[in-house]
Amino acid sequence: GDQIGPFLIEGDEDCEPPPEPEEPDCPDCEVCDTGRPEELTLKYHFIGVNSEYQPESKASCRAGMYPASARIRVEEKIYDVSDGDTFTITPEYGGFSAYTHFEFLDGD
């Protein structure tokens, strides 16, 4: 699955990034465009990596070291997570917007 910073998206194992095009003129392709999910199950990893789908300039969580344990606010709900923990987020108003804010509350 895809990982954005310390958050690995669970349940999207069948949705892998496309292989690199062999020709420079390859047309754009849609990658697993199934609309916005009703919920997301994430696994927290304190070793963050860059997303395979989202360019680094668009993501606020990037490759790097994150706290081994953290208190995180997502969609106005608070989660206490440690490395390897899985948690499910649901959108506050019935659907995820283009931006879903993840806030580390521990000051790290």
KEMARDREN-988649 format. One line per 8 residues: number of its first residue (from 1); their letters; for each residue x, y, z of C-alpha. Coordinates in steps of 0.02 Angstrom, whole numbers, padded with zeros to 5 digits. Example, Ala and Ser with C-alpha at 12.3 -4.5 7.8 and 13.67 -1.06 7.14 Angstrom:
// residues 2
1> as> 00615/-00225/00390 ~ 00684/-00053/00357;
// end
This chain:
// residues 108
1> gdqigpfl> 00000/00000/00000 ~ 00046/00182/-00009 ~ 00132/00269/00136 ~ 00126/00456/00164 ~ 00254/00507/00294 ~ 00221/00394/00445 ~ 00049/00336/00385 ~ 00031/00175/00285;
9> iegdedce> -00139/00154/00203 ~ -00208/-00017/00248 ~ -00323/-00114/00132 ~ -00257/-00042/-00031 ~ -00133/-00182/-00065 ~ -00209/-00212/-00237 ~ -00184/-00029/-00282 ~ -00001/-00015/-00328;
17> pppepeep> 00080/00126/-00426 ~ 00093/00096/-00612 ~ 00260/00043/-00685 ~ 00367/00178/-00761 ~ 00315/00210/-00942 ~ 00432/00139/-01071 ~ 00397/00278/-01193 ~ 00404/00463/-01149;
25> dcpdcevc> 00241/00493/-01244 ~ 00138/00372/-01138 ~ -00037/00444/-01105 ~ -00091/00485/-00928 ~ -00170/00339/-00836 ~ -00292/00335/-00690 ~ -00224/00239/-00541 ~ -00359/00154/-00438;
33> dtgrpeel> -00480/00299/-00461 ~ -00626/00234/-00360 ~ -00682/00397/-00283 ~ -00660/00452/-00103 ~ -00671/00318/00031 ~ -00796/00322/00175 ~ -00654/00282/00295 ~ -00467/00251/00294;
41> tlkyhfig> -00373/00124/00398 ~ -00195/00178/00429 ~ -00044/00097/00508 ~ 00076/00213/00598 ~ 00263/00194/00561 ~ 00386/00308/00646 ~ 00501/00293/00494 ~ 00408/00398/00365;
49> vnseyqpe> 00424/00380/00176 ~ 00362/00483/00030 ~ 00201/00435/-00059 ~ 00207/00337/-00222 ~ 00055/00434/-00286 ~ 00072/00609/-00215 ~ 00221/00719/-00256 ~ 00324/00778/-00108;
57> skascrag> 00273/00959/-00144 ~ 00089/00915/-00112 ~ 00111/00810/00047 ~ 00138/00883/00219 ~ 00201/00716/00287 ~ 00365/00666/00208 ~ 00506/00544/00228 ~ 00594/00558/00395;
65> mypasari> 00590/00506/00576 ~ 00430/00531/00676 ~ 00398/00501/00861 ~ 00389/00315/00909 ~ 00228/00359/01003 ~ 00119/00508/00965 ~ -00048/00592/00999 ~ -00125/00642/00832;
73> rveekiyd> -00281/00742/00789 ~ -00369/00695/00627 ~ -00542/00758/00578 ~ -00564/00827/00755 ~ -00535/00656/00834 ~ -00381/00616/00938 ~ -00282/00455/00920 ~ -00141/00391/01031;
81> vsdgdtft> -00029/00286/00919 ~ 00135/00193/00931 ~ 00242/00117/00795 ~ 00143/-00025/00712 ~ -00028/00028/00778 ~ -00175/00025/00658 ~ -00318/00150/00671 ~ -00467/00200/00565;
89> itpeyggf> -00515/00378/00523 ~ -00685/00434/00460 ~ -00725/00604/00384 ~ -00802/00731/00501 ~ -00937/00788/00379 ~ -00978/00629/00283 ~ -00838/00637/00155 ~ -00653/00671/00149;
97> saythfef> -00607/00838/00074 ~ -00457/00868/-00038 ~ -00358/00906/00120 ~ -00366/00801/00278 ~ -00262/00878/00417 ~ -00155/00769/00531 ~ -00090/00866/00681 ~ 00041/00798/00801;
105> ldgd> -00010/00861/00973 ~ 00146/00809/01069 ~ 00249/00955/01006 ~ 00363/00842/00901;
// end
